[in-house]
Structures are given as structure tokens and as C-alpha cells.
């Protein structure tokens, strides 16, 4: 992997770190490729049971590297050729799908500002631990663009369509406390505690019933776009699978014995 993204697996937890602190973890091509491939690696690795996505420095991720992007725009203007937005289908879409579709929980540890696609990646995570000094900004309309990185799907589901439209039409920094009140933040922590708190939550998930978490993710995604009747059928299907897992048997036996279950992740 490129050193713009760090990848480490310890005791079932894959920590993926955006590592361009001098650029506030802006997404140049190398970073986008490395992030996409790291997430896919974590999704495919049976030893990984949870993922923590975090940034170094004072930002989580400010989105597209506009210094790189303006060069691509200039080349396209001069030559009259080239699609400068192929990054959406080549990078952003696969990244968001890797986060939302992997059968294991993803925690975003938002250590600082999350803007544009950076905000989109945080919104796509299953759980957001956010420093009290952090902020969110959709930013797309500020550079005459529309939403990408799944924001038009994730943000309305977090805060409602009306509030999502407000933040997309009139982009601004949303401080962490306001983001908590809106429903973007799952847990707000002091900035100095962010890494430890986010790691602890991600590690707790890595030690939990992985198959059940995968079913919960699938159930929530299905329920967001289907009727109650169809959702009930999906719940039946997923509960049948969860009920046949080793972790379910372990949990029930531990409950009866009044012991703490030690899950196998299957």
C-alpha cells in the first residue's frame, strides 16, 4: 500500500489510517487507490472482524485534492478531451461500497474536519466516534459540484431529507456538537481521547459476533429501501442464518452459565 494510507491488523481489528497530514488528508489519486484497496483487503480477509478508519493530523479528510484536480481540469480544457470526474466511479463509489457492503462493522474515528468525500466516507461508516473539535462540511456546492461518495443516500438517512438538502445547498462547517444533535455523530469525545475511544469501540466490535453484525448491516440496508413486508421476510432470512451460527450457540450457553461469551466470529 502507498504510505498515504497505513494498514494494520491486530487481534481482528484492521486500522486504516489516512496519512497525508500536511495536506489535511486530501484525496489525491494515490490516496484514493490505496484507501480503496485497503478497504477491499479488510473486507476479504477472514482474520479481520472490524475496521477502524481514521486520519492523522488535524483533519479526518477534506475530500478531493483540489491542487491535483485543478491540473486535470487545465489539461482537459487545453486539449478539449478527458473526463475529469472518472474518480467517482473508479474510486469514490468503490470505497463507499466497500465500507457499506463488507460483512463486518466499520467505525469512523473523526479526529478533525471531514469535508466532501471525506464526510461521505464518515457517513458511510456504521458508527462515528467524533472529536469535540471536529466538524463536517458537504462542500460540494461550494465548488459547483453535486453530491458524490454516497452522500445523497447516507446523509438523508442520518438526518432527514430536509436537513440534508440544507447542508448540501448551503454548505458550511457543522461543529461536532451540532452534528451530534442532528444525528450524524454516534459518540462525541474530547479530542485528546479520540484515538483511544474509537479504537476501544472498534476493538469491542472485533471481539463481538461478527456474523450477527453482518446481518444487522444487511438488514438495515435492506429495510431502507423496501416495504415492511419485504423487510420482515429479509429479517426472517437473516435471523435463520444468525441462529445457525456458532456465535449464537456460544452466546446462549454463556448466558445460561452467567459467563461472558468469547465469540469466534462465525
N, C-alpha and C positions, 0 to 999 in steps of 0.2 A: 504494500500500500504506500501511496505518497505520504511524505511526512506532514502534509497539510491536514491529514486525518490520522489519528492514532487509534489503534485497535488492540484491545487486551481482553483476554478471557481468564477469569479467576473464579473457581468454585461455581460454575454455571452462569456467571454474570459476564456478559460482553459489554465492556465500556468503550463507546465510540466517541472520540473527542475531536471536535473541530479545532484545528491548531494553526490558525493564522491570526494570532492576537494583534499584530501590528496593523492588520487590515480589518480588525473587528470581525474576523472570521467571514469576510465577504466570500462569495462563492465564485471563484474562477473555475475554469474548465477542469484543471487538475483536482481541485477540491470536490467538485460535483461528481466526477468519475470515482474518486476514492470513497466518498460517502456512499454512493450507490452500491459500489462493490462490497464495502464493509457491511452494509445492512443485509445484502443478499447472502454474504458469508455467514452472518449471525443467524439468519433465517434458516439456512440449510444445515447448520452444524447441530447435530443432536446433543452435543455437550452443552450448548447454550440454552438456558431456560428463561432468561430475561435479558433485556437490553437497556442500558443507560446511555442516552445521547446528551452530551454536554459540550460546552465551549470553554476555551482558555481565554484569559484576559478579561476585559471589561464588557464583552459582548457575548451573547449566545450565538447570534448570526444576524448580520444586517442585510442578508439577501444577496442578490446579484452583484458581482463585482463590476460596478459601472465604469471603472477605468479600463478594464478589459473590454467591456461591452461597447464603449464609445469607439474603440478602434475597429471593432467588427462593423459598426454602423457606418463609419467613414469609408471602409473598404467597399461595403455594399453600395454606398452612394456613388463612389467613384467609378465602380465597374458596372453598376446597374444590374448586378446579379447577386445571388446569395440570399438565403433565408436566415436572418439574424436571430430568430426565435426557435430554432431547432432544439435548443436546450430544454424547452418544455417537455417535448416528447422523448428526448434522449436521456435527460437527467431528472428533472423535477417529477414528472409522472412516475417513473420507476422508483424513485426514492420514496414518494408518498405511498405507493402501492406496497413497497417492501415493509414500511412501518405498519400500515393498517392491515395487511393481509398475512403477515407472519404469524404462525400459531403460537405466539409467546408474547408476553406483555412488554411494552416499550415505555420507559419513563423518560421524559424530557426534564433535565435539570437546567432551568433557565437562569443563568448566572448574571445576565445583563440584557441589554436591548435585543429584542427579536423582531426583525422587520422583514417585510416582503416574504420571500420564500422561506426565510428563517422563521418567521412567525408561522408560516404554513406547516413547516416540519414539526414545530411545537404543538400546533393544533391537532396534527395527525396522531400524535402520541396518545397512549392510553391513559397516561397520568402525568400531570405537570406539577413539579415542585419548583417554586419560583422565589428568587431572592427579593427581599422587600425594596431593593434599589433598582430592580429590573423594570422594563416597560415593553409594550407591544405596539407595533405600528404596521398597518397593512401596506402603506406606502405606494401601492401600485398606481393609483390615480395621480399621485404626485409626480410621476414620470410618464404620464399619459399612457398607462397600460391598464389592462383589466386583471382580474384575479387569476393566479395560477397556483401551483403547488397544493391544489385541493382546497384552497380557502373558501371557494364558493360552496363547497359541500360541508366542510368541517365547521366553519365559523357559525353559520346559521343554526347548526345542531347544538352548538355550545351556548349561544346567547340569544337565539331567535332571529328571524329574518329581518325584522325592522332594525334592530341594533346592528346587525351585520351590514345592512345597507348603509347605515350611518357611518360606520367605521371605514367602509370601502369608498363611499362617495366623498367623504371628508376626512382623509387620513390624518392622524395625529398620534402623538405618543400617549398611550394609555398606561398610566402608572400601575405598579403591581397591585396596590390596594384596590384601585378601581377595577382592575382586571379580575380580582378575587370576587368583588361584588357583582360583576357582570356574569361570572360563571366560567371564565377562562381558566382560572387557577384552581388546582385541587388542594395544594398546601402552600401557604406563604411562610417563609422562614427568614431569619436575619441573614444578610448577605454572607457574613463570615461562616455561617453554618450550612450554606447551600450544598457544597460538595458532600459533606458528611451526611446530611439529611437525605439528599437524593440517592446517595449510594446505599444507605440503610434501607430505604424503601424498595429500591431495585433489588437489593440482596434478599429482602424478605420475599419478594415475588419469585426470585430464582430458587428459593427453598420451598416454594409452595407447590400446589397441584397443577402442574403445567398444562395437562390435558383439559382440566376444568377451565383454566384461564383462556385457553384457545377457544373453547366452546362459548365462553362468555363473550369474547371478541366477535365470534361469528354470529352469535345471537343478536348482539346489539347492532351490528352492521345490517343484518337481515331485517330486523324489526324497523330500522329507519326508513325502509323503502317498500314495506309490504303491509298488507292488511293484518288485522288481529287474527283472523282465521288462519292465514298463511303463517303468521308468526307462531301461533300455537302449535302448528304442525312441525315447524322448524325446532321449536323447543323440545317437542317430543323426540324428534330425531337425535338432537344433540344430547339430551338427557339420557337416552338409551346408551349412547356411546360413553358418556361420562360414568354412568352407573356400572359399566363393564370394565372400567379402568382399575389398575392395581392401586392407584392412589385412593380411590373411593373405598376400597376394601380396607386399606390401611387406616383411613380416617375413621371409619365406623368402628373398627377394632380398638383404635386408640381412645375413641370417645367412651366406649363401654368400659374400658380399663382405666379411664380417667388419666390417660397418658398424653403427652404431646406427640402428634404424628410426625414421622420422618418420611417425607414423600420421596418417591423415586422419579417423579416427572413423567410417568406413563400410566 
